[in-house]
Amino acid sequence: MKIQFLGAAKIVTGSNYLITTNKYKILIDCGLFQGSEELEQLNYNDFEFDPKEIDFLLLSHAHIDHAGRIPKLVKEGFKGKIYCTKATNDLSKIMLADSGHIQESDVKWENKKRARAGKPPLKPLYTAADAITSLRHFEPILYNQKLNVNGHISIRFKDAGHVLGSAIVELWVEEEKDTVKVVFSGDLGPPNKPIIRDPQIVNSADYLIIESTYGNRLHEDIDDRVKKLTSIINKTVARGGTVLIPSFAVGRTQELIYELNNYYENADDLEAFMRVPIYIDSPMATSATEIFAKNVDSFDDETKKLILSGDNPFEFDNLFFVRDVKESMRLNTSDFPKVVISASGMCTAGRIRHHLKHNLWKAKTSVVFVGYQANGTLGRKLKDGAKKVKLLGEEIIVNAEIHSIDGFSAHADQKDLINWISAFKKKPKKIFIVHGEEESSIPFAKLINEELNIQTIIPNMGYSFEVENDVLRAYSGELLEPVQRKENILKELQEVYGQFEGLVQNTDKFIDDKILKKNYDALKNKLLDLQHELLSISILLGK
């Protein structure tokens, strides 16, 4: 059996893993790359495999960074089944069609510019029609249902507690009378998250593939996040401003509705004028909320009890859902205080970009980030303190207050991840750490080694590992340079860096010399990158 990492390796998007046995080829997830232009360009590359040869796909959940290239996969010849949970199947119907629409709209916009420049037109990655066609391959199964797929491979989904329908994938592969169990965590949610259940515990695994989005940090207290959010809303409303909340349409938006419903229903001392309208300006979020209401069996006990009592947690007096484009545009023609929750969560697409264009330059506006912002995205630039951004062809100055509340994250933090692994009765032989940038994955890998005494591997994209007779062998192809070469480069850079550092420390004008400081900082960053890469390779080879 061979495991190959083709996405979400040292980055957080493009989840895609290929498992090859003597007879079968299996995919786990097939997500879109998101973030920088370089990352998004990867979506147009050929797959590292022939889609016609893939026997079936296991989909952990409906988020686009895990499911977004499925229409392309089907378009290029995949004919197998896509196993997922019922809720993931329901959500994928709206999310993939929406993604196809975005692909078409983006290319249409780009082709207008290309036509004016005399360039040939581009084709979309896939269309909404392609997305709808791909849905024919979906095969929903129940949580905790162990399914023997073909006599040699069995699968089971457990609740990952990340978003409605999210799953931990358990995979048993039988080859030559030996059975190897691979577990893919998917995106794990934190415990005690409202609406959906906590992540389930897995008893054993030979090899574990685990996400590390927040592998280097701890989330703030759950109660504090709501206090912080409502405080920002009330202060912004008091000065007559608008609160913009870029939010993922599936999961995060429903959680915000739930928490705001609870706040406004129990805030007896809140003045009437402070109960501002809350607009959900995302057709997909509106449709997703309807799907949530139809999948009560996936909710935690507290939410079920609330619904059975007749109290719908997705409705309250000052909550309004916006579908119509004209109605969305009217939100920016009035200065009346309001809260607008709109997709996309990283500000890479959707109506939130229009709201930002009309409001970022206003000092009385507040922008609140409630989820992860990947490198290269507009959300990350704003969160990192950008003073100007380019939006819809126009440069916009940033005068708005920018806030970030990590406590709303749907991802487990470092402590949650360690606790989840610790609960295994039979420890994995090796743990592959994925779905995280190096600043998260490297500290997480070291912590697992130190606290749990389990060897970890942080693969680059393209790395593959073969399991044979209980031995794990690494194959890198062209992506892994020899360790000795890396060590030589690192040694040379360290020497140059040491000389440079001594020079600048003895130069009184260093602080004023922008060119010298820029070169120094660039060299320092390159050195750190190489140190991280060398550490990752050393861990990979068990040095």
Secondary structure, 3 states (H helix, E strand, C coil): CEEEEEECCCCCCCCEEEEECCCCEEEECCCCCCCCHHHHHHHHCCCCCCHHHCCEEECCCCCHHHHCCHHHHHHCCCCCEEEEEHHHHHHHHHHHHHHHHHHHHHHHHHHHHHHHCCCCCCCCCCCHHHHHHHHHHEEEECCCCCEECCCCEEEEEEECCCCCCCEEEEEEEEECCEEEEEEECCCCCCCCCCCECCCCCCCECCEEEEECCECCCCCCCHHHHHHHHHHHHHHHHHCCCEEEEECCCCCHHHHHHHHHHHHHHHCCCCCHHHCCCEEEECHHHHHHHHHHHCCHHHECHHHHHHHHCCCCCCCCCCEEEECCHHHHHHCCCCCCCEEEEECCCCCCCCCHHHHHHHHCCCCCCEEEECCCCCCCCHHHHHHCCCCEEEECCEEEECCCEEEECHHHCCCCEHHHHHHHHHCCCECCCEEEEECCCHHHHHHHHHHHHHHHCCEEECCCCCCEEEEECCEEEEECCCCCCCHHHHHHHHHHHHHHHHHHHHHHHCCCCHHHCHHHHHHHHHHHHHHHHHHHHHHHHHHHCCC
